[in-house]
Amino acid sequence: MKKILLTILDGLGDINVEELGNKTPLEAANTPNLDYMAENGINGLMKPFKFFYEKYPTSEGAHIGLFGYKDYFLGRGPYEAAGINMPLYEGDIALRVNFSTIKDGIIIDRRAGRIKDTEELIEALSNIVIKGIKFDIKRSNGHRAVLVLRGNNLSSNITSNDPGEEGKEPFKIESTLFEGDFTAEILNEYLKRANEILSNLEFNKKRDLPANYLLLRGAGQFKRVYPFKDNYGLNTACVAGGGLYKGIAKMIGMDVINVPNTTADIDTDLWDKFEAVKKALQEYDFVFLHIKGTDVCSHDGRYEDKKKFIEEIDRYFKDLIDIDNLLIIVTADHSTPCELKEHSNDPVPILIYGNGKDNVSHFSENEAKNGELGVFEGSELMNKVLKLNFRTILQ
């Protein structure tokens, strides 16, 4: 049985960009190694998994679907918490946090100038207890943090206070079911108290965009789920820079390999990442490699940077192509067109190299549709990969 490398290039899928000759960034990129694997592998288009209540796929939902855990989704908060090694106990509520800037009740910057040095802010908000509920906050990447509520009678059935854009008032957190009333009440009180604390910090008084407000979303309640190995019989590891992806991997029982100099942006050290993958493949049956920079470029509309980053990634596949007994899958969790700067429902290209060959010659959104795999749902990926790997044994 072959070892498996699943590479997710986050937000890779795109639509034609006029400035790139009406090609997608992937089509426009010079990718000899990805093209070689596409030409000597099998290809297709994959529909990103999304929940019925979602308009577009989310990063967390799409990944949970890919790994076959769509019926065990916890909400994004717990995955973010696990990704930064924040302790979680049964019943805890975890939420994503943005440090943001608010003035006269209006959000003027959802990321507080993309603040990175948040240690003093975190310290100022430590040890807050409201009505018996302990609020624990820990920094994540850049302007982000994770908030965990611990105590009795908590529920994740609450709304977000983030309107998703500047120039609006933050929403009041409300319950979506009766059981969320208490949690919504104490969170609104916490937000008011946090705003008062942050607004009075000398640190913030010196900033043009003070980090004086918290935007919360992705509420989820922690519970344990069955491990990946129990489901698929594979020893697994994850190499990623973003906390969310490490958290998802950890929650489903993957070993997370911490790699120096890796980030969730295009400044990540790809050499370190791919070296970690090569070492992991010596020990593990299944390695999940996540690269976030493609999605970051898309959200900023930087199609040229996305193209260049894809080209940089491509170089590192050269050393993997000739590894014996290895099945390489390259795909995305969802599409993030640079023109839209948001996720879309467009299918993503997928190549599987190491067992079989079809008539596709380049790795791209447009050519992938002619591949042997056809068009399939993201939640079917693991079954397809395992069947393909089993076919290797029978040959």
ChimeraX attribute file (.defattr): number of C-alpha atoms within 10 A of each C-alpha:
attribute: neighborCount
match mode: 1-to-1
recipient: residues
	/A:1	14
	/A:2	19
	/A:3	18
	/A:4	23
	/A:5	27
	/A:6	20
	/A:7	19
	/A:8	21
	/A:9	22
	/A:10	22
	/A:11	29
	/A:12	31
	/A:13	30
	/A:14	28
	/A:15	21
	/A:16	19
	/A:17	17
	/A:18	10
	/A:19	10
	/A:20	15
	/A:21	11
	/A:22	12
	/A:23	18
	/A:24	25
	/A:25	31
	/A:26	26
	/A:27	21
	/A:28	19
	/A:29	20
	/A:30	17
	/A:31	20
	/A:32	16
	/A:33	21
	/A:34	26
	/A:35	18
	/A:36	17
	/A:37	26
	/A:38	28
	/A:39	20
	/A:40	21
	/A:41	24
	/A:42	26
	/A:43	35
	/A:44	27
	/A:45	27
	/A:46	26
	/A:47	22
	/A:48	27
	/A:49	26
	/A:50	24
	/A:51	14
	/A:52	8
	/A:53	7
	/A:54	9
	/A:55	11
	/A:56	19
	/A:57	24
	/A:58	19
	/A:59	22
	/A:60	24
	/A:61	21
	/A:62	22
	/A:63	25
	/A:64	24
	/A:65	25
	/A:66	21
	/A:67	19
	/A:68	18
	/A:69	18
	/A:70	17
	/A:71	8
	/A:72	14
	/A:73	20
	/A:74	26
	/A:75	21
	/A:76	23
	/A:77	28
	/A:78	31
	/A:79	31
	/A:80	29
	/A:81	29
	/A:82	23
	/A:83	24
	/A:84	19
	/A:85	14
	/A:86	19
	/A:87	11
	/A:88	18
	/A:89	11
	/A:90	10
	/A:91	18
	/A:92	20
	/A:93	26
	/A:94	33
	/A:95	26
	/A:96	27
	/A:97	25
	/A:98	24
	/A:99	27
	/A:100	24
	/A:101	26
	/A:102	25
	/A:103	14
	/A:104	7
	/A:105	11
	/A:106	13
	/A:107	23
	/A:108	19
	/A:109	20
	/A:110	23
	/A:111	24
	/A:112	23
	/A:113	17
	/A:114	16
	/A:115	17
	/A:116	15
	/A:117	12
	/A:118	19
	/A:119	10
	/A:120	12
	/A:121	21
	/A:122	15
	/A:123	12
	/A:124	13
	/A:125	18
	/A:126	13
	/A:127	10
	/A:128	15
	/A:129	15
	/A:130	11
	/A:131	9
	/A:132	11
	/A:133	18
	/A:134	15
	/A:135	20
	/A:136	19
	/A:137	24
	/A:138	21
	/A:139	23
	/A:140	21
	/A:141	17
	/A:142	14
	/A:143	20
	/A:144	21
	/A:145	22
	/A:146	26
	/A:147	23
	/A:148	24
	/A:149	23
	/A:150	19
	/A:151	14
	/A:152	13
	/A:153	12
	/A:154	20
	/A:155	23
	/A:156	25
	/A:157	18
	/A:158	23
	/A:159	18
	/A:160	20
	/A:161	19
	/A:162	21
	/A:163	14
	/A:164	12
	/A:165	12
	/A:166	17
	/A:167	15
	/A:168	14
	/A:169	17
	/A:170	21
	/A:171	13
	/A:172	15
	/A:173	21
	/A:174	20
	/A:175	19
	/A:176	14
	/A:177	11
	/A:178	11
	/A:179	15
	/A:180	18
	/A:181	18
	/A:182	17
	/A:183	22
	/A:184	23
	/A:185	14
	/A:186	19
	/A:187	21
	/A:188	16
	/A:189	11
	/A:190	18
	/A:191	18
	/A:192	13
	/A:193	14
	/A:194	18
	/A:195	17
	/A:196	13
	/A:197	15
	/A:198	22
	/A:199	17
	/A:200	11
	/A:201	16
	/A:202	10
	/A:203	14
	/A:204	17
	/A:205	14
	/A:206	9
	/A:207	11
	/A:208	10
	/A:209	19
	/A:210	24
	/A:211	29
	/A:212	22
	/A:213	28
	/A:214	28
	/A:215	23
	/A:216	24
	/A:217	22
	/A:218	21
	/A:219	23
	/A:220	24
	/A:221	24
	/A:222	23
	/A:223	15
	/A:224	12
	/A:225	13
	/A:226	12
	/A:227	15
	/A:228	20
	/A:229	14
	/A:230	11
	/A:231	11
	/A:232	14
	/A:233	11
	/A:234	16
	/A:235	16
	/A:236	24
	/A:237	25
	/A:238	27
	/A:239	25
	/A:240	27
	/A:241	27
	/A:242	21
	/A:243	20
	/A:244	24
	/A:245	27
	/A:246	28
	/A:247	27
	/A:248	26
	/A:249	27
	/A:250	20
	/A:251	22
	/A:252	22
	/A:253	19
	/A:254	22
	/A:255	18
	/A:256	20
	/A:257	16
	/A:258	14
	/A:259	17
	/A:260	12
	/A:261	13
	/A:262	20
	/A:263	20
	/A:264	21
	/A:265	16
	/A:266	21
	/A:267	11
	/A:268	18
	/A:269	15
	/A:270	18
	/A:271	14
	/A:272	13
	/A:273	24
	/A:274	19
	/A:275	13
	/A:276	18
	/A:277	22
	/A:278	15
	/A:279	10
	/A:280	20
	/A:281	18
	/A:282	9
	/A:283	13
	/A:284	18
	/A:285	18
	/A:286	23
	/A:287	26
	/A:288	23
	/A:289	21
	/A:290	22
	/A:291	27
	/A:292	22
	/A:293	26
	/A:294	31
	/A:295	31
	/A:296	20
	/A:297	24
	/A:298	28
	/A:299	19
	/A:300	15
	/A:301	18
	/A:302	18
	/A:303	23
	/A:304	18
	/A:305	18
	/A:306	26
	/A:307	22
	/A:308	18
	/A:309	19
	/A:310	23
	/A:311	20
	/A:312	16
	/A:313	20
	/A:314	17
	/A:315	16
	/A:316	17
	/A:317	17
	/A:318	15
	/A:319	12
	/A:320	16
	/A:321	17
	/A:322	10
	/A:323	13
	/A:324	10
	/A:325	13
	/A:326	21
	/A:327	24
	/A:328	24
	/A:329	22
	/A:330	20
	/A:331	23
	/A:332	32
	/A:333	31
	/A:334	33
	/A:335	28
	/A:336	29
	/A:337	27
	/A:338	29
	/A:339	17
	/A:340	14
	/A:341	16
	/A:342	16
	/A:343	22
	/A:344	20
	/A:345	16
	/A:346	20
	/A:347	24
	/A:348	27
	/A:349	28
	/A:350	29
	/A:351	28
	/A:352	24
	/A:353	23
	/A:354	24
	/A:355	17
	/A:356	14
	/A:357	17
	/A:358	15
	/A:359	16
	/A:360	24
	/A:361	19
	/A:362	23
	/A:363	26
	/A:364	29
	/A:365	24
	/A:366	17
	/A:367	18
	/A:368	26
	/A:369	20
	/A:370	17
	/A:371	23
	/A:372	18
	/A:373	18
	/A:374	14
	/A:375	19
	/A:376	15
	/A:377	15
	/A:378	25
	/A:379	22
	/A:380	16
	/A:381	17
	/A:382	16
	/A:383	14
	/A:384	13
	/A:385	17
	/A:386	15
	/A:387	11
	/A:388	17
	/A:389	19
	/A:390	13
	/A:391	13
	/A:392	16
	/A:393	9
	/A:394	7
	/A:395	5
